[in-house]
């Protein structure tokens, strides 16, 4: 039995990879590869997520009852399978005790293979800020970057490759998959990931059914100001949070000019990336750490100050983005009223 546990990192293409696995789960099952799923009544893709929350004890604003017992359900789901692939970035929050428990209960280091997808820290910095905007933060980009540099931003801990990979590699072999740079062939990440998991990439052809669509500079400004006007209610209330995340952020405001790290942030991000690649060359862990892809992919791209747009400075495009978002919401409200009338 081989169990591949894909632990993240956050914002490293995990949604696309998980979507691809789930979309082709039947074909993979025919090839004797198990992609565990919860019953449809629970939401088929929730098994790995809830299991990760249960294992790590990090409930992300949900009560402990939401995840209680789900780690055991996952262990039971892969028991006896010749090859299983479990993927969710919430596993990245595991401490040493949780990592040891996960490896032990999934079959030990002889059977468990941990995979960590790593993206360049420049895109990681901006992506984690944009993800926070989807979930109600009012923090500016500058505040987010300053906290990340100071080491006081919890979400960035999942991008600390030596800390995360080193923790897991004390309990099982780990493969680091580097996320290809911007502009690379979109299928290359899947090919690398499949190789790390011991899969034939052809078993899951085509584009993923679902990907996270990032918001652009003007769209991010609209989203942040919306949270300010909602006075934090978009982060606290489940119903309002879902509307802002699923309708406003992922449908009404997706797209636009890409948010890029500030030129003055690239230097310290590059230094940390160099520390990560140096660590990969000599990790000093109990179990081996392999790399699929090019470690140079972890280096942030240079940013031309003359061409950089500050995502904290309002631009004329903000008005267009706001009106477009309002139009999407009006159409969504009309559809909801028609459904209610029917």
Buried (B, 14 or more C-beta within 10 A) or exposed (E): BBBBBBBBBBBBBBBBBBBBBBBBBEBBEEEEBBBBBBEEEEEBBBBBBBBBBBBBEBBEEEEEEBBEEBBEBBBEBBBEBEBBBBBBBBBBBBEEEBBBBBBEBBBEBEBBBBBBBBBBBBBBBBBBBBBBBBBBBBBBBBBBBBBBBEEEBEBBBBBBBBEBBBBBBBBBBBBBBBBBBEEEEEBBBBBBBBBBBEBEBEBBEEEBEBBBEBBBBBBBBBBBBBBEEBEEEBBEBEEBBEBBBEBBBBBBBBEBBEBBBBBEBBEBBBEBBEEBBEBBEEBEBEBEBEBBBEBEBBBBBEBEEEEBBEBBEBBEBBEBBBEBBEEBBEEBEEEEEEEEEE
